[in-house]
Amino acid sequence: MAHQPHRTEELQQASFLIILAVVSLLMAVIVYPFAQPLLWAGLAAIMFQPLYRNVLRRMRGRRNPAAGLSLVIIFILVLVPAAWIASMVVEQAIVLVTTLQQQPLDLAVLFDTVYTNLPQVARDAIDRSGWADVTMIQTRLQELLTESAGMIATQAVSIGSGALSFFLSFGVALYVMFFLLRDGERIGRTVLCAVPVERAIADRLAERFLGIVRATIKGTGVVALVQGALGTITLSIAGVPSALLLGVVMGIFALVPVIGSGAVWVPAGLWLLISGSTWQGLFVLLTGFFIISSTDNVLRPILVGRDTGIPDWIILITTLGGISLVGFSGIVLGPLVAGLFLASWSILREQREEDEEAERQGGIRVDASGHTPDTAAD
């Protein structure tokens, strides 16, 4: 019976861990409907923490007014312009689809124009490949436009039913952002103390996580915004219809490595050249190549300061996987998960190297608090 108290303590500890796991799972299930608003609220709180600190200094340490004023500034300078641009993009998308449906593109005429300007070798290759028959493509394009118009009409009808859910999520995000701005650092310290890993590892992982968030949003998001804005200006100067819509699409493609904003400005420039707008097409292609594409190399080192260590091919895979899994939020969530994955394995490798170095120096390893394991136990 000497071991009975020890077994009882183990059983109690195991029971507590099971209860903790079940309660955590239930909490995750309950919070899941608001997972995306909470994600964006957390990322926004991390990015706008310097703004809050600046306002807090001016408010002489009054945290509630500082968090409220910071939220008002974010709402006016970020959310209102974003909503205005989104409404204009939706309007241009509806106009574009309606116009294409009423006046469909004549691919046969376009193909003949391109075909006659090609050299004889290229024309012979097209004839052999069978691509000269564009009737099927024309029919499929018209079906696609009809489906797009129907989808837009369906979404327009469902906007009213989804408005309450959208505004509820939006309100939850703003409400949570207020508390994360005000108490974010304290919450972070509490979480680090509660995480069942060595404090040095937890601190290092938190530091890497914050660096990855800032690099993803500042180094990718800001560059995408700049490229989208430059693309909108360029296409507007060239007289391309729905320039704002195409500029937003260009910014979205800029978030995806390898593909980039060239997925929009290259076809737009070639289309202008084929249509006979020679100087406009050259202007779009030259501006895209020398200015829009170079903004990534110029702005990213300034905004990020150092490389995140995530290869482009991993960012590409995780971005596309995140989009397929959770929708638009996957553009940010995918690279964040990839960064945390690589950071976790990198920290594990560093810990093993430190342990091996300590063994070579005599088998005594000093932890993050400056004590050896024996003295820490005492």
C-alpha positions as a Markdown table, in Angstrom:
| # | Residue | x | y | z |
|---|---|---|---|---|
| 1 | Met | 0.0 | 0.0 | 0.0 |
| 2 | Ala | 3.1 | 2.3 | 0.1 |
| 3 | His | 2.7 | 3.2 | -3.6 |
| 4 | Gln | -1.1 | 3.9 | -3.4 |
| 5 | Pro | -0.7 | 7.7 | -2.8 |
| 6 | His | 1.7 | 8.0 | -5.7 |
| 7 | Arg | -0.7 | 6.1 | -8.0 |
| 8 | Thr | -3.6 | 8.2 | -6.9 |
| 9 | Glu | -1.6 | 11.4 | -7.8 |
| 10 | Glu | -0.8 | 9.9 | -11.2 |
| 11 | Leu | -4.5 | 9.1 | -11.8 |
| 12 | Gln | -5.6 | 12.6 | -10.7 |
| 13 | Gln | -3.0 | 14.1 | -13.0 |
| 14 | Ala | -4.1 | 12.0 | -16.0 |
| 15 | Ser | -7.8 | 12.8 | -15.3 |
| 16 | Phe | -7.0 | 16.5 | -15.2 |
| 17 | Leu | -5.1 | 16.3 | -18.5 |
| 18 | Ile | -8.1 | 14.5 | -20.1 |
| 19 | Ile | -10.5 | 17.1 | -18.8 |
| 20 | Leu | -8.2 | 19.8 | -20.0 |
| 21 | Ala | -8.1 | 18.3 | -23.5 |
| 22 | Val | -11.9 | 17.8 | -23.7 |
| 23 | Val | -12.6 | 21.4 | -22.5 |
| 24 | Ser | -10.0 | 22.8 | -25.0 |
| 25 | Leu | -11.6 | 20.8 | -27.8 |
| 26 | Leu | -15.1 | 22.0 | -26.9 |
| 27 | Met | -13.8 | 25.6 | -26.7 |
| 28 | Ala | -12.3 | 25.2 | -30.2 |
| 29 | Val | -15.6 | 23.8 | -31.6 |
| 30 | Ile | -17.5 | 26.7 | -30.1 |
| 31 | Val | -15.1 | 29.4 | -31.3 |
| 32 | Tyr | -14.7 | 27.9 | -34.8 |
| 33 | Pro | -17.6 | 29.9 | -36.5 |
| 34 | Phe | -15.6 | 33.0 | -35.6 |
| 35 | Ala | -12.2 | 31.6 | -36.4 |
| 36 | Gln | -11.5 | 33.9 | -39.4 |
| 37 | Pro | -12.6 | 37.1 | -37.6 |
| 38 | Leu | -10.4 | 36.1 | -34.6 |
| 39 | Leu | -7.5 | 35.4 | -36.9 |
| 40 | Trp | -7.6 | 38.7 | -38.6 |
| 41 | Ala | -8.2 | 40.5 | -35.3 |
| 42 | Gly | -5.1 | 38.9 | -33.9 |
| 43 | Leu | -2.9 | 39.7 | -36.9 |
| 44 | Ala | -4.2 | 43.3 | -36.9 |
| 45 | Ala | -3.4 | 43.7 | -33.2 |
| 46 | Ile | 0.1 | 42.5 | -33.8 |
| 47 | Met | 0.7 | 44.8 | -36.8 |
| 48 | Phe | -0.9 | 47.9 | -35.1 |
| 49 | Gln | 0.7 | 47.3 | -31.7 |
| 50 | Pro | 3.3 | 50.1 | -32.4 |
| 51 | Leu | 0.4 | 52.5 | -33.2 |
| 52 | Tyr | -1.3 | 51.6 | -29.8 |
| 53 | Arg | 2.0 | 52.2 | -27.9 |
| 54 | Asn | 2.4 | 55.6 | -29.5 |
| 55 | Val | -1.2 | 56.5 | -28.6 |
| 56 | Leu | -0.7 | 55.1 | -25.1 |
| 57 | Arg | 2.3 | 57.4 | -24.6 |
| 58 | Arg | 0.2 | 60.4 | -25.7 |
| 59 | Met | -2.6 | 59.3 | -23.4 |
| 60 | Arg | -0.2 | 59.1 | -20.5 |
| 61 | Gly | -0.7 | 55.4 | -19.8 |
| 62 | Arg | -4.5 | 55.3 | -20.0 |
| 63 | Arg | -5.0 | 52.0 | -21.7 |
| 64 | Asn | -8.8 | 52.0 | -22.4 |
| 65 | Pro | -8.9 | 55.4 | -24.2 |
| 66 | Ala | -5.6 | 54.5 | -26.0 |
| 67 | Ala | -7.1 | 51.2 | -27.3 |
| 68 | Gly | -10.3 | 52.9 | -28.3 |
| 69 | Leu | -8.6 | 55.8 | -30.2 |
| 70 | Ser | -6.3 | 53.3 | -31.9 |
| 71 | Leu | -9.3 | 51.3 | -33.0 |
| 72 | Val | -11.0 | 54.5 | -34.4 |
| 73 | Ile | -7.8 | 55.4 | -36.3 |
| 74 | Ile | -7.6 | 51.9 | -37.8 |
| 75 | Phe | -11.3 | 52.0 | -38.7 |
| 76 | Ile | -11.1 | 55.4 | -40.5 |
| 77 | Leu | -7.7 | 54.9 | -42.2 |
| 78 | Val | -7.9 | 51.2 | -43.1 |
| 79 | Leu | -11.3 | 49.7 | -43.0 |
| 80 | Val | -13.4 | 52.5 | -44.5 |
| 81 | Pro | -11.1 | 52.9 | -47.6 |
| 82 | Ala | -11.0 | 49.1 | -48.0 |
| 83 | Ala | -14.8 | 48.9 | -47.9 |
| 84 | Trp | -15.1 | 51.7 | -50.5 |
| 85 | Ile | -12.6 | 50.0 | -52.8 |
| 86 | Ala | -14.4 | 46.7 | -52.4 |
| 87 | Ser | -17.7 | 48.2 | -53.4 |
| 88 | Met | -16.2 | 49.8 | -56.5 |
| 89 | Val | -14.5 | 46.5 | -57.5 |
| 90 | Val | -17.8 | 44.6 | -57.2 |
| 91 | Glu | -19.5 | 47.3 | -59.3 |
| 92 | Gln | -16.9 | 47.0 | -62.0 |
| 93 | Ala | -17.1 | 43.2 | -61.9 |
| 94 | Ile | -20.8 | 43.3 | -62.5 |
| 95 | Val | -20.5 | 45.9 | -65.3 |
| 96 | Leu | -17.7 | 43.9 | -67.0 |
| 97 | Val | -19.6 | 40.6 | -66.9 |
| 98 | Thr | -22.8 | 42.2 | -68.1 |
| 99 | Thr | -20.9 | 43.9 | -71.0 |
| 100 | Leu | -19.2 | 40.7 | -72.1 |
| 101 | Gln | -22.5 | 38.8 | -71.9 |
| 102 | Gln | -24.3 | 41.4 | -74.1 |
| 103 | Gln | -21.3 | 41.9 | -76.4 |
| 104 | Pro | -19.4 | 38.6 | -76.4 |
| 105 | Leu | -15.8 | 38.5 | -77.6 |
| 106 | Asp | -15.5 | 37.3 | -81.2 |
| 107 | Leu | -12.6 | 34.9 | -80.8 |
| 108 | Ala | -12.6 | 34.0 | -84.5 |
| 109 | Val | -11.8 | 37.6 | -85.5 |
| 110 | Leu | -9.2 | 37.9 | -82.8 |
| 111 | Phe | -7.6 | 34.7 | -83.8 |
| 112 | Asp | -7.5 | 35.7 | -87.4 |
| 113 | Thr | -5.8 | 39.0 | -86.5 |
| 114 | Val | -3.1 | 37.2 | -84.5 |
| 115 | Tyr | -2.8 | 34.4 | -86.9 |
| 116 | Thr | -2.1 | 36.6 | -89.9 |
| 117 | Asn | 0.6 | 38.5 | -88.0 |
| 118 | Leu | 2.5 | 35.3 | -87.1 |
| 119 | Pro | 5.4 | 33.9 | -89.2 |
| 120 | Gln | 4.8 | 31.0 | -91.5 |
| 121 | Val | 6.5 | 28.5 | -89.2 |
| 122 | Ala | 4.2 | 29.4 | -86.3 |
| 123 | Arg | 1.1 | 29.3 | -88.5 |
| 124 | Asp | 2.1 | 25.8 | -89.8 |
| 125 | Ala | 2.6 | 24.6 | -86.2 |
| 126 | Ile | -0.9 | 26.0 | -85.2 |
| 127 | Asp | -2.5 | 24.2 | -88.2 |
| 128 | Arg | -0.9 | 20.9 | -87.3 |
| 129 | Ser | -1.9 | 21.2 | -83.6 |
| 130 | Gly | -5.6 | 21.8 | -84.5 |
| 131 | Trp | -5.8 | 25.0 | -82.5 |
| 132 | Ala | -7.1 | 26.8 | -85.6 |
| 133 | Asp | -10.6 | 25.8 | -84.7 |
| 134 | Val | -11.9 | 28.3 | -82.1 |
| 135 | Thr | -15.6 | 27.4 | -82.3 |
| 136 | Met | -15.5 | 25.2 | -79.2 |
| 137 | Ile | -13.5 | 27.9 | -77.3 |
| 138 | Gln | -16.0 | 30.5 | -78.3 |
| 139 | Thr | -19.0 | 28.4 | -77.1 |
| 140 | Arg | -17.3 | 27.6 | -73.8 |
| 141 | Leu | -16.5 | 31.2 | -73.2 |
| 142 | Gln | -20.1 | 32.2 | -73.7 |
| 143 | Glu | -21.2 | 29.5 | -71.3 |
| 144 | Leu | -18.7 | 30.7 | -68.8 |
| 145 | Leu | -20.0 | 34.3 | -69.0 |
| 146 | Thr | -23.6 | 33.0 | -68.6 |
| 147 | Glu | -22.6 | 31.1 | -65.5 |
| 148 | Ser | -20.7 | 34.1 | -64.1 |
| 149 | Ala | -23.7 | 36.4 | -64.6 |
| 150 | Gly | -25.9 | 33.8 | -62.8 |
| 151 | Met | -23.4 | 33.4 | -60.0 |
| 152 | Ile | -23.3 | 37.2 | -59.5 |
| 153 | Ala | -27.1 | 37.4 | -59.5 |
| 154 | Thr | -27.3 | 34.6 | -56.9 |
| 155 | Gln | -24.7 | 36.3 | -54.7 |
| 156 | Ala | -26.5 | 39.6 | -54.9 |
| 157 | Val | -29.7 | 37.9 | -53.7 |
| 158 | Ser | -27.9 | 36.2 | -50.8 |
| 159 | Ile | -26.2 | 39.4 | -49.7 |
| 160 | Gly | -29.3 | 40.4 | -47.6 |
| 161 | Ser | -29.4 | 37.0 | -45.9 |
| 162 | Gly | -25.6 | 37.1 | -45.2 |
| 163 | Ala | -25.4 | 40.7 | -44.1 |
| 164 | Leu | -26.3 | 39.9 | -40.4 |
| 165 | Ser | -23.5 | 37.2 | -40.3 |
| 166 | Phe | -21.0 | 39.5 | -41.9 |
| 167 | Phe | -21.7 | 42.4 | -39.5 |
| 168 | Leu | -21.7 | 40.1 | -36.5 |
| 169 | Ser | -18.3 | 38.7 | -37.5 |
| 170 | Phe | -17.0 | 42.2 | -38.2 |
| 171 | Gly | -18.2 | 43.4 | -34.8 |
| 172 | Val | -16.6 | 40.5 | -33.1 |
| 173 | Ala | -13.3 | 41.2 | -34.8 |
| 174 | Leu | -13.3 | 44.9 | -33.8 |
| 175 | Tyr | -14.4 | 44.0 | -30.2 |
| 176 | Val | -11.6 | 41.4 | -29.9 |
| 177 | Met | -9.1 | 43.7 | -31.5 |
| 178 | Phe | -9.7 | 46.3 | -28.8 |
| 179 | Phe | -8.8 | 43.9 | -26.0 |
| 180 | Leu | -5.8 | 42.4 | -28.0 |
| 181 | Leu | -4.4 | 45.9 | -28.5 |
| 182 | Arg | -4.9 | 46.8 | -24.8 |
| 183 | Asp | -3.9 | 43.4 | -23.2 |
| 184 | Gly | -1.9 | 41.7 | -26.1 |
| 185 | Glu | 1.5 | 41.7 | -24.3 |
| 186 | Arg | 0.0 | 40.5 | -21.0 |
| 187 | Ile | -1.9 | 37.8 | -22.8 |
| 188 | Gly | 1.2 | 36.7 | -24.6 |
| 189 | Arg | 3.2 | 36.5 | -21.4 |
| 190 | Thr | 0.5 | 34.4 | -19.8 |
| 191 | Val | 0.3 | 32.0 | -22.7 |
| 192 | Leu | 4.1 | 31.6 | -22.7 |
| 193 | Cys | 4.1 | 30.8 | -19.0 |
| 194 | Ala | 1.3 | 28.2 | -19.5 |
| 195 | Val | 2.8 | 26.5 | -22.5 |
| 196 | Pro | 4.2 | 23.1 | -21.3 |
| 197 | Val | 7.6 | 23.5 | -22.9 |
| 198 | Glu | 10.9 | 25.0 | -21.7 |
| 199 | Arg | 10.5 | 28.8 | -21.3 |
| 200 | Ala | 13.6 | 29.5 | -23.5 |
| 201 | Ile | 12.0 | 27.5 | -26.3 |
| 202 | Ala | 8.7 | 29.2 | -25.9 |
| 203 | Asp | 10.3 | 32.6 | -25.9 |
| 204 | Arg | 12.2 | 31.8 | -29.0 |
| 205 | Leu | 9.2 | 30.4 | -30.8 |
| 206 | Ala | 7.1 | 33.5 | -29.9 |
| 207 | Glu | 9.9 | 35.7 | -31.3 |
| 208 | Arg | 10.0 | 33.8 | -34.5 |
| 209 | Phe | 6.2 | 33.8 | -34.8 |
| 210 | Leu | 6.0 | 37.6 | -34.4 |
| 211 | Gly | 8.8 | 38.0 | -37.0 |
| 212 | Ile | 6.9 | 35.7 | -39.4 |
| 213 | Val | 3.6 | 37.7 | -39.0 |
| 214 | Arg | 5.3 | 41.0 | -39.6 |
| 215 | Ala | 7.3 | 39.6 | -42.6 |
| 216 | Thr | 4.2 | 38.1 | -44.1 |
| 217 | Ile | 1.9 | 41.1 | -43.7 |
| 218 | Lys | 4.5 | 43.9 | -44.2 |
| 219 | Gly | 6.8 | 42.2 | -46.7 |
| 220 | Thr | 4.0 | 40.5 | -48.7 |
| 221 | Gly | 0.8 | 42.4 | -48.0 |
| 222 | Val | 2.2 | 45.9 | -48.4 |
| 223 | Val | 4.1 | 44.9 | -51.6 |
| 224 | Ala | 0.9 | 43.4 | -53.0 |
| 225 | Leu | -1.0 | 46.7 | -52.2 |
| 226 | Val | 1.7 | 48.8 | -53.9 |
| 227 | Gln | 1.8 | 46.5 | -57.0 |
| 228 | Gly | -2.0 | 46.6 | -57.2 |
| 229 | Ala | -2.1 | 50.4 | -56.9 |
| 230 | Leu | 0.7 | 50.8 | -59.6 |
| 231 | Gly | -1.2 | 48.3 | -61.8 |
| 232 | Thr | -4.4 | 50.2 | -61.5 |
| 233 | Ile | -2.7 | 53.5 | -62.4 |
| 234 | Thr | -0.9 | 51.9 | -65.3 |
| 235 | Leu | -4.0 | 50.3 | -66.7 |
| 236 | Ser | -6.0 | 53.5 | -66.3 |
| 237 | Ile | -3.4 | 55.5 | -68.2 |
| 238 | Ala | -3.5 | 52.9 | -71.0 |
| 239 | Gly | -7.3 | 53.1 | -71.1 |
| 240 | Val | -8.0 | 49.6 | -70.1 |
| 241 | Pro | -11.6 | 49.2 | -68.9 |
| 242 | Ser | -12.2 | 48.0 | -65.3 |
| 243 | Ala | -8.7 | 49.1 | -64.3 |
| 244 | Leu | -9.5 | 49.0 | -60.6 |
| 245 | Leu | -10.8 | 45.4 | -60.8 |
| 246 | Leu | -7.8 | 44.3 | -62.7 |
| 247 | Gly | -5.5 | 46.1 | -60.2 |
| 248 | Val | -7.1 | 44.3 | -57.3 |
| 249 | Val | -6.7 | 41.0 | -59.1 |
| 250 | Met | -3.1 | 42.0 | -59.7 |
| 251 | Gly | -2.5 | 42.6 | -56.0 |
| 252 | Ile | -4.0 | 39.2 | -55.2 |
| 253 | Phe | -1.8 | 37.5 | -57.6 |
| 254 | Ala | 1.2 | 39.4 | -56.2 |
| 255 | Leu | 0.6 | 37.5 | -52.9 |
| 256 | Val | 1.3 | 34.2 | -54.6 |
| 257 | Pro | 5.0 | 33.5 | -55.3 |
| 258 | Val | 6.2 | 32.5 | -58.8 |
| 259 | Ile | 2.9 | 33.6 | -60.4 |
| 260 | Gly | 3.0 | 37.3 | -59.2 |
| 261 | Ser | 1.3 | 40.3 | -60.7 |
| 262 | Gly | 2.6 | 39.5 | -64.1 |
| 263 | Ala | -0.3 | 37.1 | -64.5 |
| 264 | Val | -2.4 | 40.2 | -65.1 |
| 265 | Trp | -0.3 | 42.9 | -66.7 |
| 266 | Val | 1.4 | 40.6 | -69.2 |
| 267 | Pro | -1.9 | 39.4 | -70.8 |
| 268 | Ala | -3.3 | 43.0 | -70.6 |
| 269 | Gly | -0.3 | 44.4 | -72.4 |
| 270 | Leu | -0.4 | 41.7 | -75.1 |
| 271 | Trp | -4.1 | 42.2 | -75.5 |
| 272 | Leu | -3.5 | 45.9 | -76.2 |
| 273 | Leu | -0.8 | 45.1 | -78.7 |
| 274 | Ile | -3.0 | 42.6 | -80.5 |
| 275 | Ser | -5.9 | 45.1 | -80.5 |
| 276 | Gly | -3.8 | 47.7 | -82.3 |
| 277 | Ser | -3.1 | 49.9 | -79.3 |
| 278 | Thr | 0.6 | 49.7 | -79.7 |
| 279 | Trp | 1.9 | 52.4 | -77.4 |
| 280 | Gln | -0.6 | 51.5 | -74.7 |
| 281 | Gly | 0.5 | 47.8 | -74.9 |
| 282 | Leu | 4.2 | 48.7 | -74.8 |
| 283 | Phe | 3.6 | 51.1 | -71.9 |
| 284 | Val | 1.8 | 48.4 | -69.8 |
| 285 | Leu | 4.5 | 45.8 | -70.6 |
| 286 | Leu | 7.5 | 48.1 | -69.9 |
| 287 | Thr | 5.9 | 49.6 | -66.8 |
| 288 | Gly | 5.1 | 46.1 | -65.5 |
| 289 | Phe | 8.6 | 44.8 | -66.2 |
| 290 | Phe | 10.7 | 47.7 | -64.9 |
| 291 | Ile | 8.5 | 49.3 | -62.2 |
| 292 | Ile | 5.7 | 46.9 | -60.9 |
| 293 | Ser | 7.9 | 43.8 | -60.8 |
| 294 | Ser | 10.8 | 45.6 | -59.2 |
| 295 | Thr | 8.8 | 46.9 | -56.2 |
| 296 | Asp | 9.2 | 43.5 | -54.5 |
| 297 | Asn | 13.0 | 43.7 | -54.6 |
| 298 | Val | 13.0 | 47.3 | -53.4 |
| 299 | Leu | 10.3 | 47.4 | -50.7 |
| 300 | Arg | 10.7 | 43.9 | -49.1 |
| 301 | Pro | 14.2 | 44.5 | -47.7 |
| 302 | Ile | 13.0 | 47.9 | -46.4 |
| 303 | Leu | 9.8 | 46.7 | -44.8 |
| 304 | Val | 11.0 | 43.3 | -43.5 |
| 305 | Gly | 14.7 | 44.0 | -42.8 |
| 306 | Arg | 15.7 | 40.4 | -43.0 |
| 307 | Asp | 14.8 | 37.2 | -44.7 |
| 308 | Thr | 12.1 | 35.0 | -43.1 |
| 309 | Gly | 13.9 | 31.9 | -44.3 |
| 310 | Ile | 10.9 | 30.4 | -46.0 |
| 311 | Pro | 11.6 | 29.2 | -49.5 |
| 312 | Asp | 9.3 | 30.5 | -52.3 |
| 313 | Trp | 8.2 | 27.0 | -53.3 |
| 314 | Ile | 6.9 | 26.3 | -49.8 |
| 315 | Ile | 5.1 | 29.6 | -49.6 |
| 316 | Leu | 3.5 | 28.8 | -53.0 |
| 317 | Ile | 2.3 | 25.4 | -51.9 |
| 318 | Thr | 1.1 | 26.5 | -48.5 |
| 319 | Thr | -0.7 | 29.6 | -49.9 |
| 320 | Leu | -2.6 | 27.5 | -52.5 |
| 321 | Gly | -3.3 | 24.9 | -49.9 |
| 322 | Gly | -4.5 | 27.5 | -47.4 |
| 323 | Ile | -6.8 | 29.0 | -50.0 |
| 324 | Ser | -8.4 | 25.7 | -50.8 |
| 325 | Leu | -8.8 | 24.9 | -47.1 |
| 326 | Val | -10.1 | 28.1 | -45.5 |
| 327 | Gly | -10.7 | 30.5 | -48.5 |
| 328 | Phe | -9.1 | 33.9 | -48.8 |
| 329 | Ser | -7.7 | 33.8 | -45.3 |
| 330 | Gly | -5.4 | 31.0 | -46.5 |
| 331 | Ile | -3.3 | 33.6 | -48.3 |
| 332 | Val | -2.0 | 34.7 | -44.9 |
| 333 | Leu | -2.6 | 31.5 | -42.8 |
| 334 | Gly | -0.7 | 29.2 | -45.2 |
| 335 | Pro | 2.6 | 31.1 | -45.0 |
| 336 | Leu | 2.2 | 31.6 | -41.2 |
| 337 | Val | 1.8 | 27.8 | -40.7 |
| 338 | Ala | 4.8 | 27.1 | -42.9 |
| 339 | Gly | 6.9 | 29.7 | -41.0 |
| 340 | Leu | 5.9 | 28.2 | -37.7 |
| 341 | Phe | 6.6 | 24.7 | -39.0 |
| 342 | Leu | 10.1 | 25.6 | -40.2 |
| 343 | Ala | 10.8 | 27.7 | -37.0 |
| 344 | Ser | 9.8 | 24.8 | -34.7 |
| 345 | Trp | 12.1 | 22.4 | -36.5 |
| 346 | Ser | 14.9 | 25.0 | -36.6 |
| 347 | Ile | 14.6 | 25.6 | -32.8 |
| 348 | Leu | 14.7 | 21.8 | -32.2 |
| 349 | Arg | 17.9 | 21.6 | -34.3 |
| 350 | Glu | 19.4 | 24.5 | -32.4 |
| 351 | Gln | 18.5 | 22.9 | -29.0 |
| 352 | Arg | 20.2 | 19.7 | -30.1 |
| 353 | Glu | 23.3 | 21.5 | -31.2 |
| 354 | Glu | 23.4 | 23.4 | -27.9 |
| 355 | Asp | 23.1 | 20.1 | -26.0 |
| 356 | Glu | 25.8 | 18.5 | -28.0 |
| 357 | Glu | 28.1 | 21.5 | -27.5 |
| 358 | Ala | 27.4 | 21.4 | -23.7 |
| 359 | Glu | 28.3 | 17.7 | -23.6 |
| 360 | Arg | 31.5 | 18.4 | -25.4 |
| 361 | Gln | 32.3 | 21.0 | -22.8 |
| 362 | Gly | 31.9 | 18.8 | -19.9 |
| 363 | Gly | 28.2 | 17.7 | -19.8 |
| 364 | Ile | 26.9 | 20.8 | -18.0 |
| 365 | Arg | 24.3 | 22.8 | -19.9 |
| 366 | Val | 23.1 | 26.2 | -18.7 |
| 367 | Asp | 19.5 | 26.9 | -19.2 |
| 368 | Ala | 17.9 | 30.3 | -20.2 |
| 369 | Ser | 17.8 | 31.5 | -16.6 |
| 370 | Gly | 21.6 | 31.1 | -16.2 |
| 371 | His | 21.4 | 28.0 | -13.9 |
| 372 | Thr | 22.6 | 24.5 | -14.3 |
| 373 | Pro | 20.0 | 21.7 | -14.1 |
| 374 | Asp | 21.2 | 20.8 | -10.6 |
| 375 | Thr | 21.1 | 24.4 | -9.2 |
| 376 | Ala | 17.7 | 24.9 | -10.8 |
| 377 | Ala | 16.4 | 21.9 | -9.1 |
| 378 | Asp | 17.7 | 23.1 | -5.7 |
